[in-house]
Amino acid sequence: MTGLAERLKPPALVSFPGSHLGLRWRSLIPSDLGAVAELIRQVEKEDDAIFRTSSKEIADLALGQCGAAPLEVIVGIAQDQGIVALGSVKILASLTEAAVAIVNAVIHPSWRGRGVGRSLLHWQDGRARQMLVEHFGADCELPASIANWVDGHMTDRRRLYIAAGFYAKHMFQVMYRDLEGSESRGPVPEGLHIVPMSEVSFSKLHHVHSEVFADHPLTEARDFWWERALEDYEDRWSFVALSDDGEIAGYCMSGRPAESWIAHGRLEAYINTIGVAPAYRGKGVASAMVSAATHAAAQDGMSRIGIDADIKSPTHAQAVYEHLGFLNDRTRVFYSIDQ
């Protein structure tokens, strides 16, 4: 494979979106975070976003300013409204299997339909190419991609990505099960037992997680998924399946999505990541762990529990969750430009 510079062809210069769009653009500074938080929450409410951005994630946007992360964030400022747009490019520096840049944009509804999104995505694409080469090196032969997740119902944003050369690489079905409080645990496969996740070494769990997703089409995102799952990890609803000799057969890490609680006024649990070791697949391990998480969340008074299923999963995860009482809600699409 040829080097990153030859494949990505980063532009020599990437300018901010033009002032002719009616906005003044500059890099984000820490004092912007309050206004940015207000913008993000307003936009997510307007768009009925499936997942909500946490305060920690908003604060992390400033990490690029102190050199703590390969991250660049710019804001668009309207003369009479303040910050009304934001664009970011983040290199997933922890990944070793691929060179990946995640792009994200937030635009106030009153500023849509004016070409701001197209111009911002053009800046993001150029900076992503530059930053990937800067971080990994011009001769790096890792596969590279520029990507983002988009809620399936956000058709305008999906059209924008497609027009810019992105393709729908993968799709995930978000599913929920309502809880009434009387849910019971399901059967556990012979030779296994279910224990709270806190009783198992997280370094060992991370190793199993890496093995579980080694053959996934989005292998490059596995550490990203792990890190996101840890952010709102709730031990009371997270479980591990162990064999009688202590081998990890599977894990089910649930979280408490606080921002969704606030946005929707509803208490819910969400299974952020789940995996079954190859040697234990097809034996009901996933069902036993999800059942344990469902029971625990119900006992704590949650009104529902969610999970997302890879629509192309070779283990037919969606059918497994349907059998456990989960119903389809909406979809999330992973868009990417691969080089």
Secondary structure, DSSP 8 states (H G I E B T S, - for coil): ---HHHHH---S------GGGS-EEEE--GGGHHHHHHHHHHHHHHHT-SS---HHHHHGGGGGGGTSSSEEEEEEEETTTEEEEEEEEEE-TT-SS-EEEEEEEEE-GGGTTSSHHHHHHHHHHHHHHHHHHHHH-TT--S-EEEEEEEETT-HHHHHHHHHTT-EEEEEEEEEEEE--S--------TTEEEEEGGGS-HHHHHHHHHHHTTTSTTGGGHHHHHHHHHHTB-GGG-EEEEETTS-EEEEEEEE--HHHHHHHT--EEEEEEEEE-GGGTTSSHHHHHHHHHHHHHHHTT-SEEEEEEETT-TT-HHHHHHHTT-EEEEEEEEEEEE-
